[in-house]
Amino acid sequence: MDLARQIDVTPAAMASPDTAQDPAPAPRRRRSQTGLAFIAPFGALFALVFILPILYAAYLSFFQEKLIGGTTFVGLANYAKLVQDPQFWDGVGRVIWFTLIQVPIMLFFAMALALALDSMRVHGARFTRATIFLPYAVPAIVSTLMWGFMLGVKYGLFGSLNDALGTDIDPFTPDTTLISIGVMVTWAFTGFNMLIFYAALKAVPRELYEAAAIDGANEFQVIRAIKLPAIRGSLVVTIIFSIIGTFQMFNEPQILPSMVANSGVTTYYTPNLYAYNLAFTGSQQGYAAALALVMAAITIAVAYAVQIRGIRNASDQ
Amino acid sequence: MHPTSSPRAEGGKASRTPIRHPGPGRRLHTVENPRKSKTLTVMTGLFTLYCLLPLVWLVVNATKSQADFVSSFGLAPGREFALWDNIVQVFTYQDGIFSRWLLNTLLYVVVGATVSTFLAALGGYALAKLDFTGKRVFLFVVLGSISVPGIALAIPQFLMFAQLGLTNTPWAILIPSFINPFGLYLMWVFTAEAVPTGLLEAAKIDGAGEFRTFLQIATPLLAPAGVTVLLFSFVSIWNNYFLPLIMIKDPAWYPLTVGINQWNKLGSTAGNGALIQNLVITSALLTIVPLIIAFLGLQRYWQSGLSLGAVKG
């Protein structure tokens, strides 16, 4: 079998998992219901935690709380209000911009690191892999505190830097806060994504590399022809997870204002922060419910679009 | 790193012969063991530094007194080594409420992660090996729910739990943590692959009931995926901030994450409270140490579990 053919066929075959679609083609028994008892506890709690809250939120979203007159049915008024709410769209715009810039940078680093470690040309690969993953285990609250203190001009390194050089760099001004949040998020999640890529690379049959070496392919040809196609499926997964993550950004902008005086973080900085403030300080629960539902719908739609595109690209190959 | 660490990579492939030893005049390095590259090591090293820097900063500053924290350079040690003092203060400040937060967190994590892993294993097993009406619908709904953002869900959950009178009780944190759709997915894929149907049939022929077959035959085979799901549930519950923030108003039921931020706010620029940044930093360090130990100690398990998810994903 010649190299090119082998390279084309095998990773593609691996990318379409045979069992994932329907892993239950055990010899078809009579339609027994034994599984129901096993699935029932999960199903019941799932209904309580996922389905009922969404239905209840949908119900609440048809009501508004007024200072006078209490809660009244308003039909779709909350949704109509949301569509025209500049504060909501300001937050949506911010997370979209953030996603467009931060996610590619993070995934580029994750992929480059996975390829570097998989090439087995790096000294101390085990240590590197574990260290880069470590931030994933750090809670967002701790990560925000650390980075906030460490970068801040008041107690942190930029304060010392400014003192030493006479500069005036502040990582937490209305113009720079989002960049600093990007640095924190990239720190926290690059390792997780790297491991997903790395695991996909490890699943490539080693004979492919041997065959490539016999044919005289260099490392870059191997990356292009074998490794990148092998991690295509993982790329779709990591993009979807990253989009879901950044669209619901909350912790960093919620915590930062208590650490930095002029961070520029508003009460509607991200859609979720806005929903939180509406529900808990503005006591506009119906409006907050509508916002949460619309945001979930937008996120699912985007994640779904990415997935469809990913599948189409894979089958184009 | 040996290249056969992935169970899939070696499955059924007989020709594991390493590449023939290179003839004279060619590189002495093989495909399996290429020459190490300095450039590549430096580049990955820089990123490793970025990952380590805040953690180093945290450790260094947990050893400083409040006075030293305010006055000394961030990455240099302070005049006195105050780590033990800080730890004692963390555990005694406000009548020792930190221990309460630690115990709360342990309660949420141990109960939540155990129940969610068990439910995911039961469900995954049923999906892979058993039959029931509505399986496709169930799968569609549960897998679809993976892409529902957790935070978008938390506000509806809060509104409903408030109606049910569950807010401000530990149940408000425990019940949502029992359900882990991604864990169910991992267990499903793993059961399909690692548990031979024939073995289950044999157990049933010998007279074991469905549940006993699951517990005695399948569960031991599912251990690697189980550890992965357990560990990731553990981390996500330990690190959860938003859900307890909205569900719990009584500081006596706070987990660590919400409690620490409470302390942080005390000393914030806006408040008039005492500056206790040394306690905030030391408690932050104490919060992450158990997780880091768990992750490093269980590396072997979760890495293989994760690789399964990645290959299937």
Interface residues (C-beta under 8 A of the other chain):
Chain A: M14 P17 T19 A20 P23 A24 A26 P27 R29 R31 S32 Q33 T34 G35 L36 A37 F38 I39 P41 F42 G43 L45 F46 L48 V49 F50 I51 L52 P53 I54 Y56 A57 L60 F109 L113 A116 L117 S119 M120 R121 V122 H123 G124 A125 R126 F127 T128 A130 T131 I132 F133 L134 P135 Y136 A137 V138 P139 A140 I141 V142 S143 L145 M146 W147 F149 M150 Y155 G156 L157 S160 W187 T190 G191 L195 I196 F197 A199 A200 K202 A203 V204 P205 R206 E207 Y209 E210 A213 I214 G233 S234 V236 V237 I240 I244 F247 Q248 F250 N251 I255 S258 M259 V260 A261 N272 A275 Y276 A279 F280 Q285 A288 A289 A292 L293 M295 A296 T299 I300 A303 Y304
Chain B: M1 P3 S5 S6 R8 A9 K13 S15 R16 P18 I19 V31 E32 N33 P34 R35 K36 S37 L40 T41 M43 T44 G45 F47 T48 Y50 C51 L52 L53 P54 L55 W57 L58 N61 F69 V70 F73 G74 L75 L119 A120 L122 G123 Y125 A126 L127 A128 K129 L130 D131 F132 T133 K135 F138 V141 V142 G144 S145 S147 V148 P149 G150 I151 A152 L153 I155 P156 Q157 F158 L159 M160 Q163 I175 P176 F178 I179 P181 L184 W188 V189 T191 A192 E193 T197 E210 F211 F214 V235 W238 N239 Y241 F242 I246 T257 V258 I260 N261 N264 K265 S268 T269 A270 Q277 V280 I281 A284 T287 I288 L291 I292 A294 F295 L296 Q299 Q303 L306 S307 L308 G309 A310 V311 K312 G313
